[in-house]
Amino acid sequence: MTSWTTVTTMGDLLLRSAERRPEHEALVFPDARYDYAETARRALDAARSLAALGVRAGDRVGLLMPNCPDFVFAFFGIQLLGAVAVPLNTRYRARELAYVIENADLVALLTTDLADEQVNYVERLVETFPELAAADAERLELAAAPLLRTLVLVGESTPPGFLSRGRFEELAAEVDAEEIVERRARVRLRDVCMIMFTSGTTANPKGCLLTHEAVVRVWTSVAETLRITEDDRIWDALPMFHMSFLGPLTFGFGLGATLISMPHFEPAAALRQIESEGATWLYSVFPPIVMGLIRHPEFAERDLSKVRGLLNVAPPETLQLIQDAFAPAIQVGGHFGMSECAGAITCNEWEASLADRVGTCGPALPGISVRVVDPESGEPLGPGERGELQIRGYGALEAYHKDPEHTAELFAPGGWLRSGDQGTMDERGYVVYLGRLKDMLKIGGENAAPSEIEAHISTHPAVKLVQVVGAPDERLEEVAAAFVELVPGADLDEATLISYCQGQIASFKVPRHVRFIDGSEWPMSATKIQKFRLQERIKAELNPTPR
């Protein structure tokens, strides 16, 4: 039986659902909820205000906000204009902000005075552009960002150099709503709809140019694969600037379903929200989120019976642990994706067996191809052989923004995109993700994947989260070092954890060093832990710089 996927532009997704289900809940926050009619109205108003500021099709508009409804309204307002949304990592410091704002050619940037993990965005932007204090809010002239004309503050304060919320909303009256609808109709599927910047762990972030077609087709296929419907209530507390939120936002609004979120993930509040809002799908994706849920004391107390599925990216042992924590009726599965491919490449099918759902990332989405090659020769490998995962299909980025050199390096002959990830694929096309190629440990001449070690350690009931990196060793050159966050109230020491690994995994993989870490100490990019910083930490400890 043929499955048909309807592909349209991002702006049309919202307007179509608003016309079809105007009174259905679209967006739910702890203290606010919006139906599709109101969401579409606010997005249209944001588009009208941006148009009055001179934003045109193809212009780049930045979003520097924590999770909040205003982010969603502005994001779709940008799409309705045919402009390009540039979500900015809220963890960026001044140097990174200055680079990305200039590199992305932003003409406008929307931010807020809402606090997010003690980050003050106004102060951060003033630190980035000190001349803001004396600037004309409606005609910025910043030496470090010559194209940036406006900084809009969607909040209550009115600091110098920022356009106030009140003035921004007033501007909407200068542009008729019908003009926005006409502009929306001119947007093409192959137009770029957003620039997603990679985390930039070792160099400046790279901007992935993603089209309407890539984002909508990829995430519509994910929803079809997972059998998500218009009646589902999808919980996603991941950062809104990340593809793991923007993807579910895309298919959720495309279906006319309900998306549930919160300003900042906190396990107890999240569990209460999932229960009270009757969430049916948890888009938890990353171990820090789902492990925070299942390791919390309130997990057993909450009625999560309406949840029918959740998606996570984790080793098989961790996925099995998650499945065991939830009721057997809840489908737990994983997928594989990357920003360069619009966020999703493979996905476990709803009908897949438990072994496939926890042991693999599933097959490629329809219309996308995956292969495994020798990372040195580029020669394709057979079923079960470990190598680099390469991808080809409609989800791939158009290019890295203003970076032809890295764009050329990204693609292999035949249009195959080099992922930099290692994995295997069986004869059916089911993919197993084995981590980043650069993360592979070389212990006394033996290769060891950190994910394999992490998978075993994560099964210890006292462990909430674990990350394994390489530590210098005089004899073996490199050994495994485990950074571990414990479940609140749990007691575990280094010797006991090492003993837990002995006899269960190969002796050379057993960590030689264990460091216990508080949850607030993890060095994060967006949703991912920056392992290179953990590696720098253990290296500095073991080989301190001589005074």
C-alpha positions as CSV (number, residue, x, y, z in Angstrom):
1,M,0.0,0.0,0.0
2,T,1.4,3.4,-1.0
3,S,1.8,6.1,1.7
4,W,1.3,9.6,0.5
5,T,3.0,12.5,2.2
6,T,1.6,16.0,1.6
7,V,4.4,18.5,1.5
8,T,3.8,22.3,1.9
9,T,5.6,25.3,3.4
10,M,6.1,25.9,7.1
11,G,3.7,28.8,7.1
12,D,1.0,26.9,5.3
13,L,1.2,24.1,8.0
14,L,-0.1,26.5,10.6
15,L,-2.7,28.3,8.5
16,R,-4.1,25.0,7.2
17,S,-4.6,23.6,10.7
18,A,-6.0,26.9,11.9
19,E,-8.6,26.8,9.2
20,R,-9.4,23.1,9.8
21,R,-9.3,23.0,13.7
22,P,-9.5,26.6,14.9
23,E,-10.7,25.8,18.4
24,H,-8.3,22.9,19.0
25,E,-5.5,23.4,21.4
26,A,-2.3,24.1,19.5
27,L,0.2,25.2,22.2
28,V,0.1,24.5,26.0
29,F,2.4,26.0,28.6
30,P,2.1,25.7,32.4
31,D,0.5,29.2,32.6
32,A,-0.9,29.7,29.1
33,R,-2.7,27.8,26.3
34,Y,-3.5,28.8,22.7
35,D,-5.9,27.3,20.2
36,Y,-5.0,27.2,16.5
37,A,-7.0,30.3,15.6
38,E,-5.2,32.4,18.2
39,T,-1.8,31.0,17.4
40,A,-2.3,31.8,13.7
41,R,-3.5,35.3,14.6
42,R,-0.4,36.0,16.7
43,A,1.9,34.6,14.0
44,L,0.3,36.8,11.4
45,D,0.7,39.9,13.7
46,A,4.4,39.0,14.2
47,A,4.8,38.8,10.4
48,R,3.0,42.2,9.9
49,S,5.3,43.8,12.5
50,L,8.4,42.3,10.9
51,A,7.2,43.4,7.4
52,A,6.7,47.0,8.8
53,L,10.3,46.9,9.9
54,G,11.4,46.1,6.3
55,V,11.9,42.3,6.6
56,R,11.4,40.7,3.2
57,A,11.5,37.2,1.7
58,G,14.9,35.7,2.1
59,D,16.0,38.0,5.0
60,R,17.4,36.3,8.1
61,V,15.7,36.9,11.4
62,G,17.2,35.7,14.7
63,L,15.4,34.3,17.7
64,L,17.2,34.4,21.1
65,M,14.6,33.2,23.6
66,P,14.0,30.5,26.2
67,N,11.1,28.2,25.7
68,C,8.0,30.5,25.5
69,P,4.9,31.0,23.3
70,D,6.5,34.2,21.8
71,F,9.2,32.1,20.2
72,V,6.5,30.0,18.4
73,F,4.6,33.0,17.2
74,A,7.7,34.8,15.9
75,F,9.0,31.6,14.3
76,F,5.9,31.1,12.2
77,G,5.6,34.9,11.5
78,I,9.0,34.6,9.9
79,Q,7.9,31.6,7.8
80,L,4.8,33.4,6.6
81,L,6.9,36.2,5.2
82,G,9.2,33.8,3.4
83,A,12.0,35.0,5.5
84,V,14.6,32.7,7.2
85,A,14.4,31.9,10.9
86,V,17.7,31.6,12.7
87,P,17.2,30.1,16.2
88,L,20.2,31.0,18.4
89,N,21.5,28.8,21.1
90,T,20.6,30.4,24.4
91,R,23.9,29.2,25.9
92,Y,25.9,31.3,23.5
93,R,28.3,33.8,25.1
94,A,29.1,37.2,23.7
95,R,31.8,36.0,21.4
96,E,29.6,33.3,19.9
97,L,26.7,35.6,19.6
98,A,28.7,38.2,17.7
99,Y,30.0,35.6,15.3
100,V,26.6,34.0,14.6
101,I,24.7,37.2,14.2
102,E,27.2,38.6,11.7
103,N,27.8,35.3,9.9
104,A,24.0,34.6,9.5
105,D,23.5,38.2,8.0
106,L,20.7,38.9,10.5
107,V,18.6,42.0,9.7
108,A,16.5,41.6,12.9
109,L,16.7,39.7,16.2
110,L,13.9,39.0,18.6
111,T,14.8,38.4,22.2
112,T,13.1,38.6,25.6
113,D,13.7,39.8,29.2
114,L,12.4,36.4,30.5
115,A,15.1,34.7,32.7
116,D,16.3,31.3,31.6
117,E,18.7,29.6,34.0
118,Q,19.9,32.9,35.2
119,V,20.8,34.1,31.7
120,N,19.9,37.7,31.1
121,Y,19.6,38.1,27.3
122,V,19.6,41.9,27.4
123,E,22.9,42.0,29.3
124,R,24.4,39.3,27.0
125,L,23.5,41.4,23.9
126,V,24.8,44.6,25.4
127,E,28.0,42.8,26.3
128,T,28.1,41.6,22.6
129,F,27.4,45.1,21.2
130,P,28.4,47.7,23.8
131,E,27.4,50.6,21.4
132,L,23.7,49.6,21.9
133,A,23.4,52.0,24.8
134,A,23.6,55.0,22.4
135,A,21.9,53.4,19.4
136,D,18.6,54.2,17.6
137,A,16.4,51.3,18.3
138,E,14.7,51.5,14.9
139,R,17.9,52.0,12.9
140,L,20.8,50.2,14.4
141,E,24.2,50.8,13.1
142,L,26.5,48.3,14.7
143,A,30.1,47.9,13.5
144,A,30.2,44.2,14.4
145,A,26.9,43.4,12.7
146,P,26.4,45.9,9.8
147,L,23.2,44.3,8.5
148,L,21.4,44.1,11.8
149,R,18.8,46.9,11.8
150,T,16.6,46.0,14.7
151,L,16.7,44.3,18.1
152,V,13.2,43.6,19.3
153,L,12.6,43.0,23.0
154,V,9.5,40.9,23.5
155,G,9.1,41.6,27.2
156,E,8.2,44.2,29.8
157,S,11.4,46.4,29.9
158,T,12.6,49.0,27.5
159,P,16.4,49.2,27.6
160,P,18.3,51.6,25.2
161,G,18.9,50.2,21.8
162,F,16.0,47.7,21.9
163,L,12.6,48.1,20.2
164,S,9.9,47.6,22.9
165,R,7.1,45.0,22.7
166,G,4.6,47.8,22.6
167,R,6.2,49.5,19.6
168,F,6.7,46.2,17.8
169,E,3.0,45.3,18.2
170,E,1.9,48.8,17.1
171,L,3.8,48.4,13.8
172,A,1.5,45.5,12.8
173,A,-1.2,48.1,12.0
174,E,1.0,49.4,9.1
175,V,0.7,46.2,7.1
176,D,-2.5,44.6,6.1
177,A,-3.0,40.9,7.0
178,E,-3.9,40.1,3.3
179,E,-0.4,41.3,2.2
180,I,1.1,38.7,4.5
181,V,-1.2,36.0,3.1
182,E,-0.1,37.0,-0.4
183,R,3.6,36.8,0.5
184,R,3.1,33.4,2.0
185,A,1.7,32.2,-1.3
186,R,4.9,33.1,-3.0
187,V,7.1,30.9,-0.8
188,R,8.6,27.9,-2.6
189,L,9.2,24.5,-1.2
190,R,12.9,24.7,-2.0
191,D,13.4,28.1,-0.4
192,V,15.5,28.0,2.8
193,C,13.2,28.3,5.8
194,M,15.8,28.2,8.6
195,I,19.5,28.2,9.4
196,M,20.3,25.8,12.1
197,F,23.8,26.3,13.6
198,T,25.7,23.3,14.8
199,S,27.0,23.3,18.3
200,G,30.5,24.2,17.3
201,T,32.3,22.3,20.0
202,T,35.8,22.8,18.6
203,A,35.3,25.6,16.1
204,N,32.9,28.4,15.2
205,P,29.3,27.1,14.7
206,K,28.4,26.2,11.1
207,G,25.0,27.3,9.7
208,C,23.0,24.5,8.0
209,L,20.7,25.9,5.3
210,L,17.5,23.9,5.5
211,T,14.6,24.2,3.0
212,H,10.8,24.0,3.7
213,E,10.7,20.7,1.8
214,A,13.5,19.1,3.8
215,V,12.0,20.0,7.2
216,V,8.4,19.3,6.4
217,R,9.0,16.1,4.5
218,V,11.4,14.7,7.1
219,W,9.2,15.4,10.1
220,T,5.9,14.5,8.4
221,S,7.6,11.1,7.7
222,V,8.6,10.8,11.4
223,A,5.0,11.3,12.5
224,E,3.7,8.8,9.9
225,T,6.3,6.3,11.0
226,L,5.3,6.7,14.6
227,R,1.6,6.7,13.9
228,I,1.2,10.1,15.6
229,T,-2.2,11.6,14.9
230,E,-4.1,14.9,15.2
231,D,-5.6,13.7,18.5
232,D,-2.1,13.2,20.1
233,R,-0.8,15.5,22.8
234,I,2.9,15.8,22.3
235,W,5.1,16.7,25.3
236,D,8.5,18.3,24.4
237,A,10.5,20.3,26.9
238,L,13.7,20.5,24.8
239,P,15.1,23.9,23.9
240,M,13.0,25.5,21.2
241,F,16.1,26.5,19.2
242,H,17.0,22.8,18.7
243,M,15.7,20.6,15.9
244,S,14.4,18.2,18.5
245,F,11.8,20.8,19.4
246,L,11.3,22.3,15.9
247,G,10.8,18.9,14.4
248,P,7.8,17.9,16.6
249,L,6.5,21.5,16.3
250,T,6.5,21.0,12.5
251,F,4.6,17.7,12.5
252,G,2.4,18.6,15.4
253,F,1.2,21.8,13.8
254,G,1.0,20.0,10.5
255,L,-1.4,17.5,11.9
256,G,-3.3,20.0,14.0
257,A,-2.2,18.1,17.2
258,T,-1.4,19.7,20.6
259,L,2.2,20.5,21.6
260,I,2.9,20.8,25.3
261,S,6.1,22.5,26.6
262,M,7.6,24.3,29.6
263,P,10.0,27.2,30.0
264,H,12.8,25.0,31.5
265,F,12.9,21.3,32.1
266,E,12.6,20.3,35.7
267,P,11.7,16.6,36.4
268,A,9.1,17.0,39.1
269,A,7.3,19.8,37.3
270,A,7.6,17.9,34.0
271,L,6.0,14.7,35.5
272,R,3.1,16.8,36.9
273,Q,2.6,18.5,33.5
274,I,2.7,15.2,31.6
275,E,0.0,13.8,34.0
276,S,-2.2,16.8,34.2
277,E,-2.2,17.6,30.5
278,G,-2.8,13.9,29.5
279,A,0.3,13.8,27.3
280,T,0.2,10.8,24.9
281,W,3.7,11.2,23.2
282,L,6.9,12.1,25.0
283,Y,9.5,13.6,22.7
284,S,12.2,13.2,25.4
285,V,15.0,12.2,22.9
286,F,18.1,12.8,25.1
287,P,19.2,10.8,28.2
288,P,19.4,13.8,30.5
289,I,15.7,14.4,30.0
290,V,14.2,10.9,30.2
291,M,16.6,9.7,32.9
292,G,15.7,12.8,34.9
293,L,12.1,11.6,34.7
294,I,12.4,8.0,35.6
295,R,15.0,8.5,38.3
296,H,12.9,11.1,40.1
297,P,11.1,10.0,43.3
298,E,7.7,11.2,41.9
299,F,7.9,9.1,38.8
300,A,6.2,6.1,40.5
301,E,3.5,8.4,41.9
302,R,2.3,10.0,38.7
303,D,-0.4,8.5,36.5
304,L,1.2,8.3,33.0
305,S,-1.3,5.8,31.6
306,K,-2.2,8.1,28.7
307,V,1.3,8.0,27.4
308,R,1.5,5.6,24.5
309,G,5.0,6.2,23.1
310,L,8.2,8.0,23.6
311,L,11.3,8.5,21.4
312,N,14.8,8.6,22.8
313,V,18.4,8.4,21.5
314,A,20.4,6.1,23.7
315,P,22.3,2.8,23.8
316,P,20.2,-0.4,23.8
317,E,20.7,-1.1,27.5
318,T,19.5,2.4,28.3
319,L,16.5,2.1,26.0
320,Q,15.6,-1.2,27.7
321,L,16.0,0.4,31.1
322,I,13.6,3.2,29.9
323,Q,11.1,0.6,28.5
324,D,11.2,-1.4,31.8
325,A,10.5,1.8,33.8
326,F,7.4,2.6,31.8
327,A,4.4,0.3,31.3
328,P,4.9,-2.5,28.7
329,A,2.1,-0.9,26.7
330,I,4.2,2.2,26.1
331,Q,6.3,2.0,22.9
332,V,9.9,3.1,23.6
333,G,12.0,3.5,20.5
334,G,15.0,5.5,19.1
335,H,16.0,7.2,16.0
336,F,19.2,8.7,14.4
337,G,19.5,12.2,13.1
338,M,21.7,15.3,12.7
339,S,21.2,19.0,12.0
340,E,22.7,18.7,8.6
341,C,19.8,16.3,7.6
342,A,16.9,18.4,9.1
343,G,17.2,16.5,12.4
344,A,16.0,13.0,11.5
345,I,17.3,10.2,9.2
346,T,16.0,6.9,10.6
347,C,13.1,6.1,12.9
348,N,11.8,3.0,14.6
349,E,8.5,2.0,13.1
350,W,5.4,1.7,15.4
351,E,5.0,-2.0,14.6
352,A,8.6,-2.8,15.2
353,S,9.5,-5.5,17.7
354,L,10.9,-4.6,21.1
355,A,14.3,-6.0,20.1
356,D,14.4,-3.7,17.1
357,R,13.1,-0.7,19.0
358,V,15.6,-0.8,21.8
359,G,18.5,-2.4,19.8
360,T,18.4,-0.3,16.6
361,C,17.6,3.2,15.4
362,G,15.2,1.7,12.8
363,P,15.4,2.0,9.0
364,A,15.8,5.2,7.0
365,L,12.8,7.3,6.5
366,P,11.0,6.8,3.1
367,G,13.0,8.5,0.3
368,I,16.2,8.7,2.3
369,S,19.2,6.3,1.8
370,V,21.8,5.3,4.4
371,R,25.0,3.3,3.9
372,V,28.0,2.3,6.0
373,V,31.5,2.9,4.6
374,D,35.1,2.4,5.6
375,P,36.0,5.8,7.1
376,E,39.4,5.7,5.5
377,S,38.8,4.3,2.0
378,G,35.2,5.2,1.6
379,E,34.3,1.7,0.4
380,P,30.8,0.5,1.3
381,L,30.7,-2.2,4.0
382,G,28.5,-5.2,4.4
383,P,25.7,-6.0,7.0
384,G,27.0,-5.8,10.5
385,E,30.3,-4.2,9.7
386,R,31.2,-1.1,11.6
387,G,32.0,2.1,9.7
388,E,30.9,5.7,9.0
389,L,27.2,6.3,8.4
390,Q,26.5,8.3,5.2
391,I,23.2,9.7,4.1
392,R,21.6,10.8,0.8
393,G,18.2,12.3,0.2
394,Y,15.8,15.3,0.3
395,G,16.6,16.0,4.0
396,A,20.1,17.1,3.4
397,L,21.1,20.7,3.9
398,E,21.6,22.9,0.9
399,A,25.1,24.0,2.1
400,Y,26.8,25.4,5.1
401,H,26.1,29.1,5.1
402,K,29.1,31.1,3.6
403,D,31.3,28.1,4.1
404,P,32.1,26.4,0.7
405,E,35.2,24.7,2.1
406,H,33.4,22.7,4.8
407,T,30.4,22.1,2.5
408,A,32.8,20.4,0.0
409,E,34.3,18.3,2.8
410,L,30.8,17.3,4.0
411,F,29.8,15.5,0.8
412,A,31.4,12.4,-0.7
413,P,31.2,11.4,-4.4
414,G,27.6,10.5,-5.4
415,G,26.0,13.1,-3.1
416,W,26.5,11.1,0.0
417,L,26.7,13.2,3.2
418,R,29.5,12.2,5.6
419,S,27.9,12.1,9.1
420,G,31.1,11.7,11.1
421,D,29.1,9.1,13.1
422,Q,29.9,5.4,13.3
423,G,27.4,2.6,13.1
424,T,26.3,-0.6,11.5
425,M,23.4,-1.6,9.3
426,D,21.8,-5.1,9.0
427,E,20.5,-6.7,5.8
428,R,17.1,-5.2,6.4
429,G,18.5,-1.6,6.5
430,Y,18.1,-1.2,10.3
431,V,20.8,1.1,11.7
432,V,22.7,0.9,15.0
433,Y,24.3,4.1,16.1
434,L,27.7,3.7,17.8
435,G,28.7,7.3,18.5
436,R,30.9,9.9,17.0
437,L,34.0,8.6,15.1
438,K,36.1,11.1,16.9
439,D,34.9,9.8,20.3
440,M,36.3,6.3,19.8
441,L,38.8,5.4,22.4
442,K,42.1,3.6,21.6
443,I,43.1,1.6,24.7
444,G,46.4,-0.2,24.4
445,G,45.7,-0.7,20.7
446,E,42.1,-1.8,21.2
447,N,39.1,0.2,19.9
448,A,36.4,0.9,22.5
449,A,33.2,2.9,21.9
450,P,32.3,5.1,24.9
451,S,28.6,4.3,24.2
452,E,29.2,0.6,25.0
453,I,30.7,1.5,28.4
454,E,28.0,4.1,29.1
455,A,25.3,1.6,28.3
456,H,26.5,-0.8,31.0
457,I,27.1,1.8,33.7
458,S,23.7,3.4,33.1
459,T,22.0,0.1,34.2
460,H,23.3,0.7,37.8
461,P,20.3,1.8,39.8
462,A,22.3,4.6,41.5
463,V,23.3,6.2,38.2
464,K,21.3,8.9,36.7
465,L,23.6,9.9,33.9
466,V,27.1,8.8,32.7
467,Q,29.5,10.1,30.1
468,V,32.8,8.3,29.2
469,V,35.8,10.0,27.7
470,G,39.5,9.1,27.1
471,A,42.0,9.9,29.8
472,P,45.8,9.9,29.3
473,D,47.7,6.8,30.5
474,E,51.5,6.3,30.4
475,R,51.3,2.5,29.7
476,L,48.1,2.2,27.5
477,E,48.2,5.7,26.0
478,E,44.5,6.1,26.8
479,V,42.0,4.6,29.2
480,A,38.3,5.1,29.9
481,A,37.2,7.7,32.4
482,A,33.6,7.9,33.5
483,F,31.8,11.0,34.7
484,V,28.8,10.0,36.7
485,E,25.8,11.9,38.0
486,L,24.0,10.0,40.8
487,V,20.3,9.6,41.5
488,P,19.4,12.1,44.3
489,G,20.0,10.4,47.6
490,A,22.0,7.5,46.1
491,D,25.3,6.4,47.5
492,L,28.1,5.0,45.3
493,D,31.8,5.1,45.3
494,E,34.5,4.7,42.6
495,A,35.6,1.2,43.6
496,T,32.0,-0.1,43.7
497,L,31.2,1.2,40.3
498,I,34.4,-0.2,38.8
499,S,33.6,-3.6,40.4
500,Y,30.2,-3.3,38.8
501,C,31.9,-3.2,35.3
502,Q,34.4,-6.0,35.9
503,G,33.4,-9.3,34.3
504,Q,30.5,-7.6,32.5
505,I,32.4,-5.7,29.8
506,A,35.8,-6.4,28.3
507,S,38.6,-5.7,30.8
508,F,40.2,-3.0,28.7
509,K,36.9,-1.1,28.6
510,V,36.5,-1.0,32.4
511,P,36.9,2.7,33.5
512,R,40.2,3.4,35.3
513,H,38.9,6.7,36.6
514,V,35.4,7.6,37.9
515,R,34.5,11.2,38.8
516,F,31.1,12.0,40.4
517,I,29.6,15.2,39.1
518,D,26.6,17.3,40.1
519,G,23.9,17.8,37.5
520,S,24.6,21.5,37.2
521,E,28.3,20.8,36.3
522,W,27.7,19.1,32.9
523,P,29.3,21.2,30.2
524,M,26.4,21.6,27.7
525,S,26.1,22.9,24.2
526,A,22.4,22.8,23.4
527,T,21.0,19.5,24.4
528,K,24.3,17.6,24.2
529,I,27.1,17.2,26.7
530,Q,30.4,18.6,25.4
531,K,32.6,15.6,26.0
532,F,35.8,17.4,24.9
533,R,35.4,19.6,28.0
534,L,35.2,16.6,30.3
535,Q,38.2,15.2,28.5
536,E,40.1,18.5,29.1
537,R,39.1,18.3,32.8
538,I,40.4,14.8,33.4
539,K,43.5,15.5,31.4
540,A,44.3,18.6,33.5
541,E,43.7,16.7,36.7
542,L,46.0,13.8,35.7
543,N,48.6,15.9,34.0
544,P,48.6,19.3,35.7
545,T,50.6,22.0,34.0
546,P,53.9,22.5,35.9
547,R,54.2,25.7,37.8
